[in-house]
């Protein structure tokens, strides 16, 4: 832990919690976790493309993405 003792780190942690609050820190953790998960999935997809994944797998992936998309048309209120 460098030249700081555990007490120094605990004081820094308490100050950070007092400044930002637990809600913002929890949201930051969720966002960071989602970003890491997305990065890992992207790396896995890139590796699959580099090795030549099958066409059936690509169709399945496109259906999964298309199933999550909502297509709407806006109409002007009269």
N, CA, C and O of each residue as an XYZ file, in Angstrom:
312
protein
N       0.815     -1.194      0.000
C       0.000      0.000      0.000
C       0.859      1.257      0.000
O       0.346      2.343      0.270
N       2.087      1.148     -0.281
C       2.932      2.340     -0.322
C       3.317      2.787      1.058
O       3.445      1.978      1.977
N       3.500      4.069      1.200
C       3.939      4.612      2.473
C       2.784      4.948      3.415
O       3.011      5.359      4.553
N       1.549      4.776      2.948
C       0.389      5.088      3.785
C      -0.062      3.853      4.547
O       0.009      2.735      4.037
N      -0.524      4.064      5.765
C      -1.034      2.950      6.559
C      -2.516      2.754      6.245
O      -3.107      3.521      5.484
N      -3.097      1.738      6.828
C      -4.513      1.440      6.606
C      -5.386      2.581      7.119
O      -6.452      2.833      6.557
N      -4.968      3.264      8.154
C      -5.756      4.368      8.712
C      -5.839      5.537      7.733
O      -6.879      6.187      7.627
N      -4.764      5.800      7.029
C      -4.800      6.866      6.019
C      -5.818      6.542      4.929
O      -6.590      7.407      4.515
N      -5.815      5.299      4.471
C      -6.743      4.899      3.412
C      -8.184      4.922      3.896
O      -9.083      5.277      3.133
N      -8.422      4.550      5.149
C      -9.783      4.605      5.695
C     -10.291      6.040      5.780
O     -11.459      6.303      5.490
N      -9.431      6.962      6.171
C      -9.820      8.370      6.240
C     -10.135      8.899      4.833
O     -11.109      9.629      4.651
N      -9.332      8.540      3.862
C      -9.590      8.953      2.479
C     -10.926      8.378      2.001
O     -11.694      9.080      1.343
N     -11.210      7.135      2.315
C     -12.464      6.513      1.933
C     -13.662      7.223      2.560
O     -14.668      7.449      1.887
N     -13.565      7.572      3.826
C     -14.654      8.282      4.510
C     -14.880      9.650      3.875
O     -16.025     10.060      3.684
N     -13.814     10.353      3.550
C     -13.945     11.673      2.926
C     -14.610     11.546      1.557
O     -15.466     12.361      1.215
N     -14.234     10.545      0.773
C     -14.836     10.342     -0.548
C     -16.321     10.033     -0.416
O     -17.133     10.547     -1.186
N     -16.681      9.199      0.552
C     -18.096      8.880      0.764
C     -18.863     10.117      1.196
O     -20.000     10.315      0.765
N     -18.271     10.948      2.032
C     -18.949     12.172      2.457
C     -19.127     13.155      1.306
O     -20.147     13.841      1.231
N     -18.159     13.229      0.424
C     -18.242     14.175     -0.692
C     -19.242     13.700     -1.741
O     -20.113     14.470     -2.147
N     -19.137     12.450     -2.186
C     -19.947     11.976     -3.306
C     -21.234     11.288     -2.877
O     -22.205     11.291     -3.632
N     -21.268     10.711     -1.712
C     -22.448      9.973     -1.278
C     -22.446      8.558     -1.828
O     -21.809      8.270     -2.841
N     -23.155      7.696     -1.156
C     -23.144      6.290     -1.548
C     -23.913      6.040     -2.840
O     -23.573      5.121     -3.586
N     -24.939      6.837     -3.119
C     -25.735      6.621     -4.331
C     -24.917      6.867     -5.582
O     -24.958      6.069     -6.518
N     -24.174      7.962     -5.610
C     -23.348      8.258     -6.779
C     -22.246      7.229     -6.940
O     -21.916      6.843     -8.062
N     -21.673      6.779     -5.831
C     -20.616      5.769     -5.911
C     -21.173      4.443     -6.415
O     -20.503      3.735     -7.167
N     -22.410      4.096     -6.002
C     -23.030      2.855     -6.468
C     -23.316      2.942     -7.971
O     -23.081      1.982     -8.705
N     -23.821      4.089     -8.423
C     -24.084      4.270     -9.856
C     -22.793      4.239    -10.655
O     -22.762      3.693    -11.757
N     -21.748      4.807    -10.124
C     -20.452      4.781    -10.794
C     -19.949      3.349    -10.930
O     -19.398      2.974    -11.964
N     -20.140      2.555     -9.887
C     -19.743      1.146     -9.936
C     -20.526      0.369    -10.979
O     -19.957     -0.456    -11.693
N     -21.840      0.626    -11.077
C     -22.658     -0.048    -12.088
C     -22.215      0.342    -13.487
O     -22.094     -0.514    -14.363
N     -21.971      1.637    -13.703
C     -21.537      2.102    -15.025
C     -20.192      1.498    -15.412
O     -19.997      1.080    -16.553
N     -19.279      1.455    -14.468
C     -17.966      0.885    -14.734
C     -18.073     -0.605    -15.032
O     -17.413     -1.105    -15.942
N     -18.893     -1.310    -14.277
C     -19.096     -2.737    -14.520
C     -19.720     -2.997    -15.883
O     -19.330     -3.939    -16.573
N     -20.686     -2.170    -16.278
C     -21.306     -2.316    -17.589
C     -20.316     -2.058    -18.717
O     -20.340     -2.734    -19.746
N     -19.446     -1.073    -18.512
C     -18.440     -0.766    -19.530
C     -17.451     -1.918    -19.683
O     -17.067     -2.264    -20.801
N     -17.044     -2.506    -18.576
C     -16.115     -3.635    -18.630
C     -16.779     -4.830    -19.304
O     -16.150     -5.524    -20.103
N     -18.055     -5.073    -18.981
C     -18.783     -6.182    -19.596
C     -18.912     -5.971    -21.105
O     -18.715     -6.905    -21.882
N     -19.241     -4.746    -21.520
C     -19.340     -4.442    -22.938
C     -18.012     -4.605    -23.657
O     -17.963     -5.095    -24.785
N     -16.941     -4.195    -23.004
C     -15.608     -4.347    -23.593
C     -15.265     -5.811    -23.784
O     -14.745     -6.195    -24.832
N     -15.554     -6.641    -22.776
C     -15.265     -8.074    -22.882
C     -16.074     -8.715    -24.000
O     -15.553     -9.543    -24.748
N     -17.359     -8.336    -24.121
C     -18.183     -8.889    -25.196
C     -17.654     -8.451    -26.556
O     -17.650     -9.241    -27.501
N     -17.214     -7.218    -26.666
C     -16.649     -6.738    -27.920
C     -15.382     -7.474    -28.292
O     -15.174     -7.809    -29.458
N     -14.538     -7.728    -27.316
C     -13.313     -8.474    -27.577
C     -13.642     -9.911    -27.985
O     -12.988    -10.469    -28.866
N     -14.645    -10.506    -27.354
C     -15.047    -11.868    -27.691
C     -15.610    -11.919    -29.117
O     -15.310    -12.844    -29.872
N     -16.425    -10.926    -29.483
C     -16.975    -10.866    -30.839
C     -15.875    -10.655    -31.868
O     -15.905    -11.259    -32.940
N     -14.906     -9.809    -31.554
C     -13.805     -9.560    -32.485
C     -12.968    -10.822    -32.674
O     -12.518    -11.115    -33.782
N     -12.765    -11.563    -31.598
C     -12.003    -12.802    -31.699
C     -12.780    -13.827    -32.520
O     -12.182    -14.573    -33.296
N     -14.102    -13.875    -32.362
C     -14.926    -14.807    -33.133
C     -14.904    -14.430    -34.612
O     -14.860    -15.311    -35.470
N     -14.935    -13.137    -34.920
C     -14.866    -12.701    -36.314
C     -13.509    -13.013    -36.925
O     -13.420    -13.360    -38.102
N     -12.468    -12.892    -36.139
C     -11.123    -13.161    -36.643
C     -10.930    -14.649    -36.932
O     -10.200    -15.018    -37.852
N     -11.586    -15.501    -36.143
C     -11.447    -16.940    -36.369
C     -12.445    -17.459    -37.387
O     -12.379    -18.624    -37.778
N     -13.374    -16.606    -37.824
C     -14.350    -17.010    -38.843
C     -15.559    -17.685    -38.250
O     -15.755    -18.884    -38.450
N     -16.372    -16.953    -37.529
C     -17.569    -17.540    -36.936
C     -18.566    -17.901    -38.028
O     -18.504    -17.368    -39.136
N     -19.478    -18.801    -37.713
C     -20.422    -19.305    -38.694
C     -21.498    -18.266    -39.001
O     -21.755    -17.361    -38.208
N     -22.123    -18.419    -40.180
C     -23.201    -17.514    -40.571
C     -24.406    -17.664    -39.660
O     -25.094    -16.680    -39.390
N     -24.678    -18.863    -39.180
C     -25.818    -19.094    -38.291
C     -25.648    -18.315    -36.993
O     -26.615    -17.775    -36.455
N     -24.433    -18.260    -36.499
C     -24.178    -17.517    -35.272
C     -24.395    -16.023    -35.507
O     -24.930    -15.335    -34.638
N     -23.985    -15.513    -36.672
C     -24.182    -14.095    -36.976
C     -25.662    -13.771    -37.096
O     -26.091    -12.710    -36.643
N     -26.461    -14.662    -37.697
C     -27.896    -14.448    -37.815
C     -28.535    -14.452    -36.434
O     -29.402    -13.628    -36.142
N     -28.106    -15.380    -35.588
C     -28.634    -15.448    -34.231
C     -28.320    -14.169    -33.465
O     -29.177    -13.652    -32.748
N     -27.109    -13.655    -33.607
C     -26.728    -12.417    -32.943
C     -27.550    -11.239    -33.461
O     -27.942    -10.374    -32.678
N     -27.818    -11.193    -34.773
C     -28.602    -10.087    -35.315
C     -30.047    -10.156    -34.851
O     -30.679     -9.120    -34.647
N     -30.581    -11.365    -34.681
C     -31.936    -11.503    -34.161
C     -32.016    -11.038    -32.717
O     -32.999    -10.416    -32.313
N     -30.995    -11.335    -31.950
C     -30.976    -10.921    -30.550
C     -30.987     -9.405    -30.459
O     -31.719     -8.843    -29.645
N     -30.201     -8.745    -31.267
C     -30.145     -7.285    -31.246
C     -31.449     -6.714    -31.772
O     -31.976     -5.757    -31.204
N     -31.987     -7.291    -32.865
C     -33.226     -6.803    -33.439
C     -34.387     -7.005    -32.475
O     -35.318     -6.200    -32.466
N     -34.357     -8.037    -31.682
C     -35.418     -8.275    -30.709
C     -35.443     -7.246    -29.611
O     -36.470     -7.081    -28.954
N     -34.354     -6.551    -29.389
C     -34.289     -5.551    -28.332
C     -34.582     -4.151    -28.850
O     -34.661     -3.209    -28.061
N     -34.744     -3.996    -30.156
C     -34.965     -2.690    -30.742
C     -36.460     -2.431    -30.878
O     -37.211     -3.316    -31.288
N     -36.889     -1.230    -30.537
C     -38.283     -0.848    -30.671
C     -38.358      0.183    -31.788
O     -37.705      1.224    -31.729
N     -39.161     -0.117    -32.807
C     -39.301      0.771    -33.961
C     -40.659      1.454    -33.851
O     -41.694      0.788    -33.845
N     -40.655      2.772    -33.765
C     -41.892      3.530    -33.643
C     -41.928      4.639    -34.680
O     -40.901      5.034    -35.233
N     -43.125      5.127    -34.928
C     -43.279      6.243    -35.863
C     -43.989      7.357    -35.121
O     -45.047      7.143    -34.529
N     -43.412      8.542    -35.153
C     -44.011      9.686    -34.471
C     -45.068     10.316    -35.354
O     -44.854     10.500    -36.552
N     -46.209     10.648    -34.768
C     -47.279     11.312    -35.500
C     -47.535     12.665    -34.846
O     -47.465     12.819    -33.627
N     -47.831     13.631    -35.698
C     -48.087     14.985    -35.192
C     -49.471     15.029    -34.568
O     -50.430     14.493    -35.125
N     -49.571     15.663    -33.419
C     -50.834     15.759    -32.711
C     -51.699     16.813    -33.407
O     -51.224     17.911    -33.698
N     -52.974     16.481    -33.675
C     -53.823     17.467    -34.346
C     -54.680     18.251    -33.396
O     -55.444     19.116    -33.824
